[in-house]
Amino acid sequence: MSSEAAPVRPAPIPDAPSASAPFPPVTFTGSVGDLVDLVQALSFCRDVPSVMAVVRLAARALSGADGVTFVLRDGDLCHYADEDAIGPLWKGRRFPLSTCISGWVMLNRQPAVIPDIYQDDRIPHDAYRPTFVKSLVMVPVRADEPVAAIGAYWATVGMPKAEEVALLQAVAHSTAVALTNVQLYESLRAAVAESQARADEAERANRAKSVFLAAISHDLRQPLQTMRLYHNMLSERAANGRAAVAVGAGGLPNAAPANGLATALDRKLIGGMGEALSAGEELLRALLDVSVLDAGTVTANPQRFGLGAMVAGLVSAVRGDAEKAGVEIRLRTAAKTGPQAALDVADTDPVLLKCVLRNLLTNAIRYTGRGGRVLVSTRRRGRSMLVQVWDTGVGIAADQLGTVFEDFVQLNNPERDRTKGLGLGLGIVRRMARLLGTSVTVRSRPGRGSVFSVLVPCAPAAAGAAADPATPDGLLPFPRDGQRPAQRASDPRTILAVEDDALQRMALGAIIESWGYRVITAAGSDDALAALRDAVRLPGLVISDFRLPGPLNGVQLVARLGNEVRRHLPGIIVTGDTDPARIQEASATGCVLIHKPYLPEVLRAAIEEALRGVDEGGSQAGDGQAGALDA
């Protein structure tokens, strides 16, 4: 029987752990653990000094050396940037690459192991004699293109162990990765800083432009308003058949028709002038609205008010424009009872919301063709009301929905036809909605129409309207007629007009006189008070610019004049200031606010309404209530 050895069977391969079974925690010890700790520490470094601080300590611990240096390449020099040693070495000094061992390592892209420095010609012996160094290892950082070197030094002569050299090279490799990360991080940080600086610069430039435009809005509106007043008088003369007499060179009148009647050419020229003036006013008004909103000078002033009444009033106001355009407009309100009953008390800024809805209604009418329909609807959405403007217009393509709120964007108007608007309306809507803390959304189907939606926050159903806003600047409401005895008789057909701009003051006085009123003009608050004291019969109405020379603005002047005559004196404030605070200030004294540039017929209607209240009951109709009249 032969004794043959039994075949050796391979050991079974252990089953891999299941995916659901967690791996046991691994703990590294010894040199491997120190390397893992080094890599982790380097991962948190965000600059070169922190990398050097971590490396010099780790390299000395891993190599067991008496000293370690961290050398950076600085052009043609070696910069001994950091060290950790039993005695001073060369920290902070620079040497030419060709004269030191760190330079040799970086130039040759390989490590140097030197058991006795005084037996090696690559070592500058004079530089080493003041130190403790007898042997060393120097390794490059980033072998393909060295940017640094790490040196380990011993105070005895001897060949470093292979393990010590290997660990030092591992430290160098980890350092190379850390320095690359630092470079990327610094590049990213620099790029972000540069981008932020450019954004800040652009924001400052944009804000400066907007602040500038907002600040000079008063001055820009003044000449336009003067031209509008004179144009209105020319139009009325032409309509009455009287020729406009133009002044030529030397102040002499140009030739006019012999019969003194306005010719067809006169009327055509006056009409063209009016259209050009309207275009300029519309553009200026839109640009200034945008600039004021961008400048951050407008803030929302939430109040409680009747939402249903506001929406109904807006629909009624634009109904005439809709009929002229051949567009049917309807209003559908939410149910009054039931679980989804309408919340009628809105809790937001009424002025800004009114501007948003008016712009949406105007847009809907403009882009809905003759025979089309516009529907305004309200419905409840939780604690808010959703106001929607539907139209059967041309619609908007899906890829263009995001651009319609940008400035000067007009779809289907490549010829820039001014009758189709300026492309600023929805940009203004977006800005105002942002101030209100809401947004305007749009859904559309080309050829079918669009729907714009605004979510309006409301007060709880049981809440009533808010109390009247506080009176600004400490002004008390006017005492009404009959509460104080009048010392002098007043003439309702006499109007005190206060305007600091001489040309506009002259035009304002002339056009009011052309409407059949007597006018007292004043250049400021002091002139107005003096004129009032000298008047035999007191004026029945004050029309004043808001900004006046002297300590009083227009609203304060009306209040002061009312105290002087010891009765309520109706006031109309005209201003180029678009700040909603002006409306609040006017409201506290019962004044009507009209924004420049305005149409003369708007001013005339406001005068008639104010004086009608005086004629009917000795006090202004709608005491304590004021609103902004837009041209």
C-alpha positions in Angstrom: 0.0 0.0 0.0 1.4 3.1 -1.1 1.4 6.0 1.2 0.3 8.9 -1.1 -0.2 12.3 0.4 -3.8 13.5 0.5 -4.6 16.3 -2.0 -4.6 19.8 -0.5 -7.9 21.5 -0.8 -8.1 25.3 -1.0 -9.6 27.1 2.0 -13.2 28.1 1.4 -13.7 31.8 0.5 -15.7 33.5 3.3 -19.1 34.9 2.3 -19.2 38.6 1.7 -21.2 40.5 4.3 -24.7 41.2 3.3 -25.6 44.7 2.1 -27.9 45.1 5.1 -25.2 44.2 7.6 -23.2 47.2 8.8 -19.5 47.1 8.5 -17.7 47.0 11.8 -15.9 50.3 12.7 -12.2 50.2 11.6 -9.6 51.7 13.8 -6.1 52.5 12.4 -3.1 52.4 14.7 0.6 53.1 14.4 2.0 54.9 11.4 -1.1 54.1 9.3 -3.3 55.8 11.9 -1.1 58.8 12.0 -1.3 59.1 8.2 -5.1 58.8 8.3 -5.2 61.6 10.9 -2.9 63.7 8.7 -5.1 63.3 5.7 -8.2 64.2 7.7 -6.5 67.3 9.2 -5.3 68.5 5.8 -8.9 68.2 4.4 -9.9 71.0 6.7 -7.1 73.3 5.6 -8.1 76.4 3.6 -4.8 78.2 3.2 -1.1 77.5 3.0 -0.1 78.5 6.5 -2.6 76.0 8.0 -1.2 73.3 5.7 2.3 74.0 6.8 1.3 74.0 10.5 -0.3 70.5 10.1 2.5 69.0 8.0 5.5 70.1 10.0 4.1 68.5 13.2 3.0 65.3 11.4 6.2 64.9 9.4 8.4 65.1 12.5 6.2 62.6 14.4 6.1 60.1 11.5 9.8 60.2 10.7 11.1 60.5 14.2 13.4 63.3 13.0 14.9 66.0 15.3 13.7 68.7 13.0 11.4 69.3 9.9 11.3 72.2 7.5 8.6 73.2 5.0 10.2 74.9 1.9 8.1 76.7 -0.7 9.3 77.4 -4.3 9.4 81.2 -4.9 10.4 81.6 -8.5 14.2 80.9 -8.6 14.4 80.9 -4.8 13.8 78.4 -2.0 11.7 79.9 0.8 12.1 78.2 4.1 8.6 79.1 5.2 8.1 77.0 8.4 10.0 74.6 10.7 9.7 72.5 13.8 13.0 71.4 15.3 15.2 71.0 18.4 17.2 74.1 17.4 16.9 77.0 15.0 17.3 76.2 11.2 16.5 78.7 8.4 12.9 79.8 8.9 12.1 82.9 6.9 15.2 82.8 4.8 15.5 82.4 1.0 18.3 80.7 -1.0 18.8 80.2 -4.7 17.5 76.9 -6.1 21.0 76.0 -7.3 22.7 76.3 -3.9 20.6 74.2 -1.5 19.4 70.6 -1.3 15.7 71.6 -1.4 16.3 73.3 -4.7 18.1 70.2 -6.1 15.1 68.1 -5.0 12.6 70.4 -6.7 14.7 70.8 -9.9 15.4 67.1 -10.2 11.9 66.0 -9.1 13.2 63.2 -6.8 14.0 62.8 -3.1 17.5 63.1 -1.6 18.7 60.7 1.2 22.0 62.0 2.8 23.4 60.0 5.7 26.3 62.5 6.3 25.8 66.0 5.0 29.5 66.8 5.1 30.3 64.0 2.7 27.8 65.3 0.0 28.8 68.1 -2.4 25.1 69.1 -2.8 25.0 70.5 0.7 26.1 74.2 1.3 28.3 73.2 4.4 28.6 76.8 5.6 24.9 77.2 6.0 24.6 73.9 8.0 27.5 74.4 10.4 25.6 76.7 12.8 22.8 74.0 13.1 22.5 70.6 14.7 22.0 68.8 11.4 24.2 65.8 10.5 21.9 63.8 8.2 18.7 64.4 6.3 16.0 63.3 3.9 14.4 65.9 1.5 11.3 65.0 -0.6 9.5 67.1 -3.3 5.9 68.0 -3.0 4.0 67.3 -6.2 6.5 65.1 -8.1 5.5 66.1 -11.6 5.9 69.8 -11.0 7.2 70.5 -7.5 6.0 73.5 -5.7 7.5 72.8 -2.3 9.7 70.4 -0.4 9.7 68.8 3.0 13.0 68.2 4.8 13.6 65.9 7.8 16.8 66.3 9.8 18.7 64.3 12.4 21.5 65.4 14.8 23.4 62.1 14.2 25.1 60.6 11.2 23.3 57.6 9.8 21.2 56.2 7.0 17.5 56.9 7.6 15.3 53.8 7.6 13.4 52.9 4.5 10.1 53.2 6.5 11.0 56.7 7.5 11.7 57.8 3.9 8.4 56.1 2.7 6.4 57.8 5.4 7.9 61.2 4.5 7.0 60.6 0.9 3.5 59.8 1.9 3.3 63.0 3.8 4.5 64.9 0.7 1.8 63.2 -1.5 -0.9 64.2 1.0 0.5 67.7 1.1 0.4 68.0 -2.7 -3.3 67.2 -2.6 -3.9 69.6 0.2 -2.1 72.4 -1.6 -4.1 71.7 -4.8 -7.3 71.9 -2.8 -6.1 75.2 -1.2 -5.4 76.6 -4.7 -8.8 75.6 -5.9 -10.5 77.0 -2.8 -8.6 80.3 -3.1 -9.5 80.5 -6.8 -13.1 79.8 -6.0 -13.1 82.3 -3.2 -11.5 84.9 -5.5 -14.0 84.2 -8.2 -16.9 84.5 -5.8 -15.5 87.8 -4.3 -15.0 89.2 -7.8 -18.5 88.2 -8.9 -19.9 89.7 -5.7 -17.9 92.9 -6.2 -19.2 93.2 -9.7 -22.7 92.5 -8.5 -22.3 95.1 -5.8 -20.9 97.6 -8.2 -23.8 97.0 -10.6 -26.3 97.3 -7.8 -24.7 100.5 -6.6 -24.8 101.9 -10.1 -28.4 100.9 -10.6 -29.4 102.3 -7.2 -27.5 105.5 -7.9 -29.3 105.8 -11.2 -32.7 105.1 -9.6 -32.1 107.5 -6.7 -31.0 110.2 -9.2 -34.1 109.7 -11.3 -36.4 109.6 -8.3 -34.8 112.7 -6.8 -35.2 114.8 -10.0 -38.7 113.5 -10.8 -40.2 116.7 -9.6 -38.0 118.8 -11.8 -38.6 116.6 -14.9 -42.4 116.8 -14.4 -42.5 120.6 -14.1 -41.8 121.6 -17.7 -44.1 118.8 -19.0 -46.9 120.0 -16.8 -46.4 123.6 -17.9 -46.6 122.5 -21.6 -49.7 120.5 -20.9 -51.5 123.5 -19.4 -50.6 125.7 -22.3 -51.5 123.0 -24.8 -54.9 122.7 -23.2 -55.5 126.4 -23.5 -54.5 126.3 -27.2 -56.8 123.3 -27.8 -59.8 125.2 -26.2 -59.0 128.3 -28.3 -58.9 126.1 -31.5 -62.1 124.3 -30.5 -63.8 127.7 -30.0 -62.7 128.8 -33.5 -60.1 131.3 -32.3 -56.7 131.2 -34.0 -53.5 130.7 -32.0 -51.2 133.6 -32.4 -47.6 132.6 -32.5 -44.8 135.0 -31.4 -42.0 135.4 -33.9 -38.6 137.1 -33.9 -38.4 140.3 -32.0 -41.5 139.5 -30.0 -43.8 140.4 -32.9 -46.8 138.1 -33.6 -46.6 136.0 -36.7 -49.3 136.4 -39.3 -52.7 134.9 -38.3 -55.7 134.2 -40.4 -57.4 137.4 -41.4 -60.7 136.3 -39.9 -59.1 135.3 -36.6 -60.4 131.8 -36.9 -58.3 128.7 -36.3 -57.5 126.9 -39.5 -57.6 123.1 -40.1 -53.8 123.2 -40.0 -53.8 125.0 -36.6 -56.0 122.2 -35.2 -53.9 119.5 -36.8 -50.7 121.0 -35.3 -52.2 121.4 -31.9 -53.5 117.8 -32.0 -50.0 116.5 -33.0 -48.5 118.5 -30.2 -50.9 116.9 -27.8 -50.1 113.4 -29.0 -46.3 114.0 -28.7 -46.8 115.4 -25.2 -48.9 112.5 -24.1 -46.2 110.1 -25.4 -43.6 111.9 -23.4 -45.7 112.0 -20.3 -46.5 108.3 -20.5 -42.8 107.4 -20.9 -41.7 109.7 -18.2 -44.3 108.4 -15.8 -43.4 104.8 -16.4 -39.6 105.4 -16.2 -39.9 107.3 -12.9 -42.2 104.7 -11.4 -39.6 102.0 -12.2 -36.8 104.2 -10.8 -38.6 105.0 -7.6 -39.4 101.3 -7.1 -35.8 100.2 -7.8 -34.4 102.9 -5.6 -36.1 101.3 -2.5 -37.7 104.6 -1.5 -41.2 103.0 -1.7 -42.3 100.8 1.1 -45.6 98.9 1.6 -48.0 100.5 4.1 -50.6 97.7 4.9 -54.0 98.9 5.8 -57.5 97.3 6.0 -59.9 98.3 3.3 -62.8 97.0 1.3 -61.4 94.8 -1.5 -64.7 94.3 -3.3 -65.3 98.1 -3.5 -61.8 98.6 -4.9 -62.1 96.0 -7.6 -65.5 97.2 -8.6 -64.3 100.8 -8.8 -61.4 99.8 -11.0 -63.6 97.9 -13.4 -65.9 100.8 -13.6 -63.0 103.2 -14.2 -61.7 101.2 -17.2 -65.1 100.4 -18.7 -65.0 103.5 -20.9 -61.6 102.4 -22.3 -62.9 98.9 -22.9 -66.0 100.2 -24.8 -63.8 102.3 -27.0 -61.6 99.3 -27.8 -64.7 97.2 -28.5 -64.0 94.9 -25.6 -66.7 93.6 -23.2 -65.6 93.7 -19.5 -67.4 91.9 -16.7 -67.0 91.5 -12.9 -67.7 88.2 -11.2 -67.3 88.3 -7.4 -67.0 85.5 -4.9 -70.0 84.1 -3.0 -71.2 86.2 0.0 -72.2 83.2 2.1 -71.1 79.6 2.6 -67.8 78.0 3.6 -66.0 79.9 0.8 -67.6 83.3 1.5 -65.6 86.2 0.3 -63.3 88.0 2.7 -64.0 91.6 1.9 -61.5 93.3 4.2 -58.1 93.2 2.5 -55.0 93.7 4.7 -52.3 95.1 2.4 -51.2 98.4 0.8 -54.2 99.8 -1.1 -52.2 102.2 -3.2 -49.8 99.6 -4.5 -52.5 96.9 -5.0 -54.6 99.4 -7.0 -51.7 100.1 -9.3 -51.1 96.4 -9.8 -54.7 95.7 -10.7 -55.0 98.8 -12.9 -52.0 97.7 -14.9 -53.3 94.2 -15.4 -56.7 95.5 -16.5 -55.1 98.0 -18.9 -52.9 95.2 -20.4 -55.9 92.9 -20.8 -57.9 95.5 -22.7 -54.9 96.5 -24.9 -54.1 92.9 -26.0 -57.7 91.8 -26.5 -59.0 92.4 -30.0 -62.3 94.1 -30.8 -65.1 91.8 -30.0 -63.1 90.1 -27.2 -63.9 89.8 -23.5 -62.2 90.6 -20.2 -63.4 89.0 -17.0 -62.4 90.1 -13.5 -63.1 87.5 -10.8 -62.5 87.2 -7.1 -62.6 84.0 -5.1 -61.5 82.9 -1.7 -58.2 81.0 -1.1 -57.9 80.2 2.6 -57.3 83.4 4.4 -56.7 85.3 1.2 -58.6 86.4 -1.9 -57.5 85.5 -5.4 -58.1 88.3 -7.9 -57.9 87.2 -11.5 -58.0 89.1 -14.8 -59.0 86.8 -17.7 -58.9 87.9 -21.3 -59.6 86.3 -24.7 -56.6 88.0 -26.3 -53.7 86.8 -28.4 -52.2 84.7 -25.6 -48.6 84.0 -24.7 -46.4 81.1 -25.8 -45.2 78.9 -23.0 -41.5 79.7 -23.6 -42.2 83.4 -23.3 -44.2 83.4 -20.1 -41.1 84.1 -18.0 -40.1 87.1 -20.0 -43.3 89.2 -20.0 -42.4 90.7 -16.6 -39.1 92.0 -17.8 -38.7 95.7 -18.7 -39.3 96.8 -22.3 -40.4 93.3 -23.3 -43.4 93.5 -25.7 -44.6 90.4 -27.5 -46.1 90.8 -31.0 -44.9 94.4 -31.3 -41.6 94.4 -33.2 -42.4 97.8 -34.7 -42.6 99.3 -31.2 -46.0 100.8 -31.8 -46.6 103.2 -28.9 -50.3 102.5 -28.9 -49.5 99.0 -27.6 -47.7 100.3 -24.6 -44.1 100.7 -23.6 -43.3 97.3 -22.2 -42.9 98.6 -18.6 -46.3 97.9 -17.2 -45.7 94.3 -16.1 -42.2 95.1 -14.9 -43.8 97.7 -12.6 -46.4 95.1 -11.5 -43.7 92.6 -10.6 -41.9 95.2 -8.5 -45.0 96.3 -6.7 -46.1 92.7 -6.0 -42.7 92.0 -4.5 -43.2 95.0 -2.2 -46.6 93.6 -1.2 -45.0 90.3 -0.3 -47.0 88.4 -3.0 -46.5 87.5 -6.7 -48.4 87.8 -9.9 -48.7 84.5 -11.9 -49.8 84.0 -15.4 -51.3 81.1 -17.4 -51.9 81.4 -21.1 -52.8 79.6 -24.3 -51.8 81.2 -27.6 -54.9 82.2 -29.6 -57.2 81.6 -26.6 -56.2 84.2 -24.0 -54.4 84.7 -20.7 -55.2 84.9 -17.0 -53.2 86.9 -14.5 -53.7 86.1 -10.8 -52.8 88.0 -7.6 -53.3 86.6 -4.1 -54.4 89.3 -1.7 -54.0 88.8 2.1 -57.2 89.6 4.0 -58.3 90.2 7.5 -60.4 87.5 9.3 -64.0 87.5 8.4 -65.1 89.0 11.7 -62.6 91.9 11.5 -63.9 95.2 10.5 -62.2 98.0 8.7 -59.2 99.5 10.4 -59.3 102.8 12.2 -58.4 105.9 10.4 -54.6 106.2 9.9 -52.8 108.5 12.3 -52.3 112.0 11.3 -48.7 112.6 10.1 -46.6 115.5 11.4 -48.9 116.1 14.3 -51.5 117.8 12.1 -55.0 117.8 13.5 -58.0 117.2 11.2 -59.6 120.4 10.0 -62.5 121.9 12.0 -65.5 121.7 9.7 -67.7 124.6 8.7 -70.1 125.6 11.5 -67.7 124.6 14.2 -65.9 127.9 14.0 -67.5 131.3 13.0 -65.9 132.7 9.8 -64.5 136.1 10.3 -64.7 137.1 6.6 -67.0 136.0 3.8 -65.6 133.5 1.3 -66.0 133.3 -2.5 -66.3 129.7 -3.8 -65.3 130.9 -7.2 -62.0 132.3 -6.0 -59.0 129.8 -5.9 -55.7 130.3 -4.3 -53.0 128.6 -6.5 -49.6 128.1 -4.9 -46.7 127.0 -7.2 -43.0 127.8 -6.8 -42.2 127.3 -10.5 -42.8 130.7 -12.2 -43.7 129.3 -15.7 -46.1 126.7 -14.3 -47.6 129.3 -11.9 -48.4 131.5 -14.8 -49.9 128.7 -16.8 -51.9 127.3 -13.9 -53.4 130.7 -13.2 -54.2 131.3 -16.9 -56.0 128.0 -17.4 -58.0 128.3 -14.1 -59.1 131.8 -15.2 -60.1 130.3 -18.6 -62.5 128.0 -16.8 -64.3 131.0 -15.3 -62.7 131.2 -11.8 -60.9 134.1 -10.1 -57.3 133.2 -9.2 -54.9 134.4 -6.5 -51.4 133.1 -7.2 -48.5 132.7 -4.7 -44.9 131.4 -5.1 -44.7 129.8 -1.6 -46.2 129.4 1.8 -45.2 132.9 3.0 -46.7 134.5 -0.2 -49.9 132.4 0.3 -50.3 133.5 3.9 -49.7 137.1 3.0 -52.2 136.9 0.1 -54.8 135.4 2.3 -54.5 138.1 4.9 -54.8 140.8 2.3 -57.7 139.3 0.5 -61.1 141.0 0.8 -63.0 137.8 0.1 -61.5 134.5 1.1 -60.8 131.8 -1.5 -63.1 128.8 -1.5 -60.3 126.3 -2.5 -56.5 126.0 -2.3 -54.4 124.3 -5.1 -50.8 123.8 -4.0 -47.7 122.0 -5.1 -46.5 119.6 -2.4 -42.9 120.8 -2.3 -42.7 124.5 -1.5 -39.9 126.8 -0.4 -39.9 127.5 3.3 -40.8 125.4 6.3 -44.3 124.2 5.1 -45.1 121.7 2.4 -48.4 121.9 0.5 -50.4 119.7 2.9 -49.1 121.7 5.9 -49.9 125.0 4.2 -53.5 124.0 3.6 -53.8 123.1 7.3 -52.3 126.5 8.2 -54.6 128.4 5.9 -57.6 126.6 7.3 -56.5 127.7 10.8 -56.1 131.2 9.6 -59.6 131.5 8.2 -61.0 129.5 11.2 -62.9 127.1 9.0 -62.4 124.0 6.8 -60.7 125.0 3.5 -60.7 122.4 0.8 -57.3 121.6 -0.8 -55.9 119.9 -3.9 -52.3 118.9 -3.7 -50.4 118.5 -7.0 -47.0 116.8 -6.9 -44.4 114.9 -8.9 -43.5 112.8 -5.8 -44.7 109.2 -6.2 -44.1 108.2 -2.5 -47.3 106.5 -1.2 -46.7 108.5 2.1 -47.9 111.6 0.2 -51.3 110.0 -0.1 -51.4 109.3 3.6 -50.4 112.8 4.4 -53.1 114.3 2.1 -55.7 111.9 3.5 -55.2 113.1 7.0 -56.4 116.6 6.0 -59.1 115.7 3.5 -57.0 116.9 0.5 -57.1 115.4 -2.9 -53.8 114.4 -4.4 -53.0 114.7 -8.1 -49.8 113.4 -9.6 -47.8 115.4 -12.2 -47.9 115.4 -15.1 -51.7 115.5 -15.1 -54.3 116.3 -17.7 -56.0 119.6 -17.2 -59.4 117.9 -17.3 -58.4 115.9 -14.2 -57.6 119.1 -12.3 -60.9 120.7 -13.5 -62.9 117.8 -12.4 -61.2 117.8 -9.0 -62.0 121.6 -8.6 -65.6 121.1 -9.5 -66.0 118.3 -7.1 -64.4 120.2 -4.3 -66.4 123.3 -4.8 -69.6 121.3 -5.3 -69.2 120.1 -1.8 -68.7 123.7 -0.5 -71.8 124.9 -2.5 -74.0 122.1 -1.3 -73.3 122.1 2.4 -70.6 124.4 3.4 -68.0 121.6 3.7 -66.1 119.5 1.3 -67.9 116.4 0.0 -66.5 113.2 1.5 -64.9 114.9 4.5 -61.9 113.2 5.8 -61.5 111.1 2.7 -58.8 111.6 0.0 -57.4 109.7 -2.9 -54.9 110.0 -5.6 -56.2 111.1 -9.0 -54.0 109.8 -11.9 -53.9 111.6 -15.2 
